[in-house]
Each structure stands twice: as C-alpha cells, then as structure tokens.
Amino acid sequence: MYGDRYGFGERSYEAPVKVGERYTVKIESIGKGGDGIARVKGFVIFVPNTQVGQEVDIVINSVKRKFAFAEVI
C-alpha cells in the first residue's frame, strides 16, 4: 500500500553499476574515511588511494544501496 510511495515496497532501487564493471572516473572530493569520491550517473563510488582531480580507471568491488566501492586498476 505505502511501498511504492515511500520507496520500500515491491519496487526496489537498482544501482547503475555492478560488481566487475570498469569505468574511467574523475575523483571529485575526499570522503570522511579518506577515500576518493567519484560518481557514475550520479551514483557515489568510493575509491581508496586517490586524490581530488585524478582521472583513474576503476573496477567496482562492492555495491550497496546508495553507494559502491571500487579500486584503481
């Protein structure tokens, strides 16, 4: 009844990235934990060992509901 309206019903949000996919991204900022933050279609990707302004090739390691983790390849 309320599921679709409030986003927790039958319809589930699907991340625009999947484990194993590769992308070239630009690191936009640094997160609290020190990881670089990039975005793919607006979706946040945390990339360790990077700095703001870097353009890096990454592979997605883990996908959560609102963000993903990747590593530089």
C-alpha positions in Angstrom: 0.0 0.0 0.0 2.6 2.6 1.0 5.6 0.8 -0.5 5.9 2.5 -3.9 5.1 5.9 -2.4 7.8 5.7 0.2 10.4 3.6 -1.7 10.4 0.4 0.3 7.8 -1.7 -1.3 7.8 -4.1 -4.2 9.8 -1.7 -6.4 13.5 -1.8 -5.5 16.1 0.8 -6.4 18.8 -0.6 -8.7 22.3 0.9 -8.7 23.6 2.0 -12.1 26.8 0.0 -11.5 27.5 -3.7 -11.0 30.4 -5.6 -9.4 33.1 -6.2 -12.0 32.3 -3.3 -14.3 35.1 -0.9 -15.2 34.9 2.8 -15.6 37.1 5.8 -16.1 36.1 8.4 -13.5 37.3 11.7 -12.0 37.8 12.0 -8.3 35.6 14.9 -7.2 36.2 15.0 -3.4 37.5 13.1 -0.5 35.2 11.3 2.0 35.5 11.2 5.8 37.4 8.0 5.7 40.0 9.4 3.2 38.7 7.6 0.1 38.3 9.5 -3.1 34.7 10.1 -4.2 33.7 9.7 -7.9 30.2 9.4 -9.5 28.8 7.2 -12.2 25.4 8.5 -13.4 25.2 10.5 -10.1 25.8 7.3 -8.0 28.6 7.7 -5.4 31.7 5.4 -5.8 34.4 5.3 -3.1 37.9 4.8 -4.4 40.8 4.4 -1.9 44.3 5.8 -2.5 43.2 8.6 -4.9 43.3 12.4 -4.8 40.9 15.1 -5.9 41.3 15.8 -9.6 42.7 12.5 -10.6 41.2 10.6 -13.5 41.5 6.9 -12.9 40.3 3.6 -14.3 38.4 1.6 -11.7 36.7 -1.7 -11.2 33.6 -2.0 -9.0 34.2 -4.3 -6.0 31.0 -4.0 -3.9 27.6 -2.3 -4.5 25.4 -1.1 -1.7 22.0 0.6 -1.9 23.3 4.1 -2.0 27.0 3.8 -2.9 29.7 1.5 -4.2 33.3 0.7 -3.5 35.9 0.3 -6.3 39.7 0.0 -6.8 42.1 1.6 -9.2 43.2 -0.8 -12.0 
